[in-house]
Amino acid sequence: MKIPTPKEHFGFTDGIGDPVLKGQYPDDRMKTAVVGRGKLMGNGWEPLETGEFIMGHPDESQELPPCARPFEFSHNGTFMAYRKLHENVGSFSQVVEEEAETYATQMDVPLDEARETLMAKMCGRWSDGVPLSKVSTYTEWRAFGKKMGFDVDPDAEHPVAEAGRAAKAQIDYIRSPEASDFRYADDMAGLKCPVGAHMRRVNTRDYLDPVNAVGVDPETGVQPENKDATTALNRRRRVLRRGLPYGPSNFDSKDDNTEQGVAMMLMGTSLFRQFEFVQQQWIQYGLDFHEGNNTCPMLGNHEHHKRHTIASDPATGKPPYVMNKLKTFVECRGGDYFLIPSMTSLRMIAMGIVDPT
């Protein structure tokens, strides 16, 4: 019996934290759905404006997104970027193993802890979807998983039922507000979640808010909490996202040649401002994150720049760790841009009111 899994081929739990927009849910459900997935304002989390994702509605600038005429044809439609992303699983596994051996020696930790920690520091979440910003150490993560029921009991009388129970516990968690309710402005130095980690690049949350104070207080050695930070610079870069892993369903092919990866759909009313900006600026460059030319450790092109810096809390007495063997783990094997029409525009095409070409 196959147990459904939210995993992709690198071993990470995927599909967490999609944005929530106005009108998406009834008011009673919106109160919890918006937490960590909307925009962080002075009064807490609020849903994003509908026009960021659906044409014909005001966006975050309180303007109507540009659309094709007549207006009725584009109303309630959106644009989609499709990408077939091939995953070089062999290269990823090799690099993680090699770096883990060095990390384990330098940090004096077991190899399995080193491996899981490096993967989490590259992604921004542990492999089961728990965010580093809330559970920042390996010991805390293992205890959290046990408390939440993610671990499978190897001595269970009914192994399949036990695996199903653990899988359901994990899925229930990643669908809950707890998996998305965190921020980065209280971790400006990246001591918990590295500033160049994949998640901080694709959804910066409140990290880039102009009110943020940076550095550490020289007298106390404590980072500023930045309690007033909002998602002012992030809320115009969000995209609706759906990913479907393709390839062997058993995830056993640890090589670069097997056809495996993720088919992605990314939707928004301005692919240039949303999808392309994040792809080109935040994933492929590190300047906004004080990372120089370091690219995203997971999705970035590592032909020239192969580093990922992992800060260390001074209180531990351990030095920072720099991964320096990164390879290009994800390659785009196909894709295109599409208009997703509304029911109204489909009727207009069927009735001959507009020319679909």
C-alpha positions as CSV (number, residue, x, y, z in Angstrom):
1,M,0.0,0.0,0.0
2,K,1.3,3.4,-1.0
3,I,1.2,6.2,1.6
4,P,0.5,9.6,0.1
5,T,3.4,12.0,0.7
6,P,4.0,15.8,0.2
7,K,7.7,15.1,-0.4
8,E,9.7,15.9,-3.5
9,H,12.8,14.0,-4.8
10,F,15.4,15.9,-2.7
11,G,13.5,14.7,0.4
12,F,11.8,18.0,1.4
13,T,8.2,18.5,2.3
14,D,6.7,20.7,-0.3
15,G,3.5,22.8,-0.9
16,I,3.4,24.9,2.3
17,G,2.5,28.5,2.8
18,D,0.7,29.5,-0.4
19,P,-0.6,33.1,-0.2
20,V,-4.1,33.9,1.0
21,L,-6.1,36.6,-0.8
22,K,-9.2,38.6,0.0
23,G,-12.4,36.6,-0.8
24,Q,-10.7,33.3,-0.9
25,Y,-12.3,31.9,2.3
26,P,-15.4,32.7,4.4
27,D,-14.7,35.1,7.3
28,D,-14.6,32.3,10.0
29,R,-12.0,30.3,8.1
30,M,-10.0,33.3,7.0
31,K,-9.1,34.1,10.6
32,T,-6.8,31.1,10.7
33,A,-6.0,30.6,7.0
34,V,-4.4,34.0,6.7
35,V,-1.9,33.5,9.6
36,G,1.6,33.4,8.1
37,R,0.2,33.3,4.6
38,G,-1.1,36.8,4.1
39,K,0.6,40.2,4.7
40,L,1.9,41.2,8.1
41,M,0.5,44.6,9.0
42,G,0.4,46.6,12.2
43,N,-2.6,44.7,13.4
44,G,-1.3,41.3,12.5
45,W,-1.9,39.1,9.4
46,E,-4.3,40.2,6.7
47,P,-5.2,38.7,3.4
48,L,-3.4,40.0,0.3
49,E,-5.4,42.0,-2.2
50,T,-7.3,39.9,-4.8
51,G,-5.8,41.9,-7.7
52,E,-2.3,40.4,-7.0
53,F,-3.6,37.1,-8.4
54,I,-6.9,37.8,-10.3
55,M,-7.4,40.4,-12.9
56,G,-10.2,43.0,-12.6
57,H,-9.7,43.5,-8.9
58,P,-7.5,46.1,-7.0
59,D,-4.0,45.0,-6.2
60,E,-1.7,46.0,-3.4
61,S,-1.1,49.4,-5.0
62,Q,-4.9,49.9,-5.2
63,E,-4.7,49.8,-9.0
64,L,-6.3,47.4,-11.5
65,P,-3.7,45.1,-13.0
66,P,-3.1,45.8,-16.7
67,C,-5.1,43.4,-18.9
68,A,-6.3,42.7,-22.4
69,R,-9.4,44.4,-23.8
70,P,-12.2,44.2,-23.6
71,F,-12.2,44.4,-19.9
72,E,-14.9,41.8,-19.5
73,F,-12.7,39.3,-21.3
74,S,-9.8,39.5,-18.8
75,H,-12.0,39.9,-15.7
76,N,-11.4,37.1,-13.2
77,G,-8.6,35.6,-15.3
78,T,-4.9,35.4,-14.4
79,F,-1.5,34.5,-15.9
80,M,0.4,31.3,-15.3
81,A,4.1,30.4,-15.7
82,Y,4.6,26.7,-16.2
83,R,8.0,25.2,-15.5
84,K,9.3,21.6,-15.7
85,L,12.2,21.6,-13.2
86,H,14.5,18.6,-13.4
87,E,16.2,17.7,-10.1
88,N,19.8,16.4,-10.2
89,V,19.2,14.2,-7.1
90,G,22.6,12.5,-7.5
91,S,24.5,15.8,-7.3
92,F,22.4,17.0,-4.4
93,S,23.0,13.8,-2.4
94,Q,26.7,13.8,-3.1
95,V,27.2,17.4,-2.1
96,V,25.1,17.1,1.1
97,E,27.1,13.9,2.1
98,E,30.5,15.5,1.5
99,E,29.6,18.7,3.3
100,A,28.0,16.8,6.1
101,E,31.2,14.9,6.8
102,T,33.1,18.2,7.2
103,Y,30.3,19.9,9.2
104,A,30.1,16.9,11.6
105,T,33.8,17.2,12.3
106,Q,33.9,20.9,12.7
107,M,30.8,21.1,14.8
108,D,31.4,17.8,16.7
109,V,28.0,16.3,15.9
110,P,26.9,12.9,14.6
111,L,26.8,12.5,10.8
112,D,23.0,12.1,10.6
113,E,22.5,15.4,12.6
114,A,25.0,17.1,10.3
115,R,23.1,15.9,7.2
116,E,19.7,17.0,8.4
117,T,21.0,20.3,9.7
118,L,22.7,21.2,6.4
119,M,19.6,20.4,4.4
120,A,17.5,22.5,6.8
121,K,19.9,25.4,6.6
122,M,19.8,25.2,2.7
123,C,16.0,25.2,2.6
124,G,14.8,27.1,5.7
125,R,12.7,24.2,6.8
126,W,13.5,20.8,8.2
127,S,12.8,17.9,5.8
128,D,9.3,17.4,7.4
129,G,8.3,21.0,6.9
130,V,9.0,22.4,10.3
131,P,10.4,26.0,9.9
132,L,13.9,26.7,11.2
133,S,12.6,30.0,12.5
134,K,10.5,28.3,15.1
135,V,12.5,25.1,15.7
136,S,16.1,26.0,15.2
137,T,18.2,23.1,16.4
138,Y,18.4,19.4,15.6
139,T,17.6,18.4,19.2
140,E,14.6,20.6,19.3
141,W,13.4,19.4,15.9
142,R,13.6,15.7,17.0
143,A,11.7,16.5,20.2
144,F,9.1,18.5,18.2
145,G,8.5,15.7,15.7
146,K,8.0,13.2,18.5
147,K,5.6,15.5,20.3
148,M,3.6,16.0,17.1
149,G,3.5,12.3,16.2
150,F,5.6,12.5,13.0
151,D,7.8,9.5,14.0
152,V,6.8,6.0,12.9
153,D,7.0,3.4,15.7
154,P,9.1,0.5,14.2
155,D,7.5,-1.9,16.7
156,A,3.9,-1.0,15.8
157,E,1.6,-4.0,15.5
158,H,0.2,-2.6,12.2
159,P,3.0,-1.0,10.2
160,V,0.9,0.3,7.4
161,A,-1.6,1.9,9.7
162,E,1.2,3.4,11.8
163,A,2.8,4.9,8.7
164,G,-0.6,6.3,7.7
165,R,-1.1,7.8,11.1
166,A,2.4,9.5,11.1
167,A,1.8,10.8,7.5
168,K,-1.6,12.3,8.5
169,A,0.0,14.0,11.5
170,Q,2.6,15.6,9.3
171,I,0.0,16.7,6.7
172,D,-2.3,18.1,9.4
173,Y,0.6,20.1,10.7
174,I,1.8,21.6,7.4
175,R,-1.8,22.7,6.7
176,S,-2.1,24.4,10.0
177,P,-1.3,28.1,10.8
178,E,1.6,26.9,13.0
179,A,3.6,25.8,10.0
180,S,3.4,29.3,8.5
181,D,3.2,31.7,11.5
182,F,6.7,33.0,11.8
183,R,8.8,35.9,10.7
184,Y,12.4,36.8,9.8
185,A,12.9,40.3,11.2
186,D,13.6,38.9,14.6
187,D,16.5,36.9,13.1
188,M,18.3,39.6,10.9
189,A,21.7,37.9,11.2
190,G,20.3,34.5,10.2
191,L,21.3,32.7,13.4
192,K,18.3,30.5,13.2
193,C,17.5,30.5,9.5
194,P,20.4,31.6,7.2
195,V,19.7,34.8,5.3
196,G,20.5,33.1,2.0
197,A,18.3,30.1,2.6
198,H,15.8,29.1,-0.1
199,M,12.7,30.1,1.9
200,R,14.0,33.5,2.8
201,R,14.6,34.3,-0.8
202,V,11.3,33.2,-2.3
203,N,9.2,34.7,0.5
204,T,11.1,37.3,2.4
205,R,8.2,38.0,4.8
206,D,9.3,41.0,7.0
207,Y,13.0,40.6,6.5
208,L,13.4,43.4,4.0
209,D,11.0,45.8,5.8
210,P,12.6,49.4,5.9
211,V,12.1,49.7,9.7
212,N,14.3,46.8,10.5
213,A,17.4,47.4,12.6
214,V,20.4,45.3,11.7
215,G,23.3,43.9,13.6
216,V,23.7,43.0,17.2
217,D,23.5,45.4,20.2
218,P,27.2,45.8,21.2
219,E,26.3,46.1,24.9
220,T,23.9,43.1,25.3
221,G,25.0,41.0,22.3
222,V,21.3,40.5,21.5
223,Q,19.7,41.0,18.1
224,P,16.9,43.5,17.8
225,E,13.4,42.0,17.7
226,N,12.0,44.4,15.1
227,K,8.5,43.9,16.4
228,D,7.1,46.7,14.2
229,A,8.3,45.2,10.9
230,T,5.8,44.5,8.2
231,T,5.8,42.8,4.8
232,A,5.8,46.1,2.9
233,L,8.4,45.0,0.3
234,N,7.3,41.4,0.0
235,R,3.6,41.5,-0.6
236,R,3.9,42.5,-4.3
237,R,6.2,39.6,-5.0
238,R,3.9,36.7,-4.0
239,V,2.7,34.0,-6.4
240,L,0.1,31.3,-6.2
241,R,2.1,28.1,-6.6
242,R,1.3,24.4,-7.2
243,G,4.0,21.8,-7.7
244,L,3.6,18.1,-8.7
245,P,6.6,15.8,-8.4
246,Y,7.2,13.6,-11.5
247,G,9.4,10.6,-11.8
248,P,9.8,7.3,-9.9
249,S,7.2,7.2,-7.1
250,N,9.5,5.3,-4.7
251,F,12.1,8.2,-4.7
252,D,14.9,5.7,-4.8
253,S,16.7,7.0,-7.9
254,K,19.6,9.0,-6.5
255,D,21.2,10.0,-9.8
256,D,21.1,13.0,-12.2
257,N,20.0,11.0,-15.3
258,T,16.6,9.7,-14.1
259,E,13.7,11.9,-15.4
260,Q,12.5,13.3,-12.0
261,G,11.7,16.6,-10.6
262,V,8.8,19.0,-10.1
263,A,6.3,20.3,-12.6
264,M,5.4,23.9,-11.4
265,M,2.5,26.2,-12.0
266,L,3.0,29.8,-10.7
267,M,0.2,32.2,-11.1
268,G,-0.2,36.0,-10.7
269,T,-1.5,39.1,-12.5
270,S,2.1,40.3,-13.3
271,L,4.5,37.5,-14.1
272,F,7.2,40.2,-14.6
273,R,6.8,41.8,-11.2
274,Q,6.1,38.6,-9.3
275,F,7.5,35.4,-10.8
276,E,10.4,36.9,-12.9
277,F,11.5,39.3,-10.2
278,V,11.8,36.5,-7.6
279,Q,13.5,34.2,-10.0
280,Q,16.1,36.7,-11.3
281,Q,16.7,39.0,-8.4
282,W,16.2,37.0,-5.2
283,I,17.1,33.5,-6.4
284,Q,20.0,34.2,-8.7
285,Y,21.6,37.1,-6.7
286,G,22.3,37.6,-3.1
287,L,22.7,41.4,-2.7
288,D,19.4,42.0,-1.1
289,F,20.4,39.4,1.5
290,H,23.9,40.7,2.1
291,E,25.2,37.5,0.3
292,G,27.1,39.1,-2.5
293,N,26.9,36.9,-5.6
294,N,25.8,33.8,-3.7
295,T,22.7,32.3,-5.3
296,C,19.9,30.2,-3.8
297,P,21.5,27.1,-2.4
298,M,18.7,24.9,-3.9
299,L,17.5,26.6,-7.1
300,G,20.4,28.8,-7.9
301,N,22.9,28.5,-10.8
302,H,26.1,27.3,-9.1
303,E,28.3,27.2,-12.2
304,H,30.5,30.0,-10.8
305,H,29.3,30.8,-7.2
306,K,29.2,27.6,-5.1
307,R,28.9,29.0,-1.6
308,H,26.2,29.1,1.0
309,T,27.0,30.8,4.3
310,I,25.5,29.4,7.6
311,A,25.8,31.8,10.5
312,S,26.5,30.5,14.0
313,D,25.2,31.8,17.3
314,P,28.2,33.3,19.1
315,A,26.9,31.9,22.3
316,T,27.7,28.4,21.1
317,G,31.4,29.1,20.6
318,K,31.2,27.5,17.1
319,P,32.4,29.3,14.0
320,P,30.2,30.0,10.9
321,Y,30.1,27.2,8.3
322,V,30.5,27.9,4.6
323,M,29.3,25.3,2.1
324,N,31.6,25.7,-0.9
325,K,30.9,22.7,-3.1
326,L,27.4,23.5,-4.4
327,K,26.4,22.4,-7.8
328,T,23.4,23.3,-10.0
329,F,20.8,21.0,-8.5
330,V,17.7,22.2,-10.5
331,E,17.5,22.7,-14.3
332,C,14.6,24.1,-16.2
333,R,13.7,21.5,-18.9
334,G,10.7,23.3,-20.3
335,G,8.0,25.9,-19.7
336,D,5.9,28.7,-21.1
337,Y,3.5,31.5,-20.1
338,F,-0.2,31.1,-20.4
339,L,-3.4,33.1,-19.9
340,I,-5.9,31.3,-17.6
341,P,-9.3,32.6,-18.8
342,S,-12.3,33.1,-16.6
343,M,-15.6,31.4,-17.3
344,T,-16.9,34.7,-18.7
345,S,-14.0,34.9,-21.2
346,L,-14.6,31.3,-22.3
347,R,-18.3,32.1,-22.9
348,M,-17.3,35.2,-24.9
349,I,-15.0,33.0,-27.1
350,A,-17.7,30.3,-27.6
351,M,-20.3,33.0,-28.5
352,G,-17.9,34.6,-31.0
353,I,-17.9,38.0,-29.2
354,V,-14.0,38.0,-29.1
355,D,-11.4,36.6,-31.4
356,P,-9.4,34.1,-29.2
357,T,-6.2,34.6,-31.3
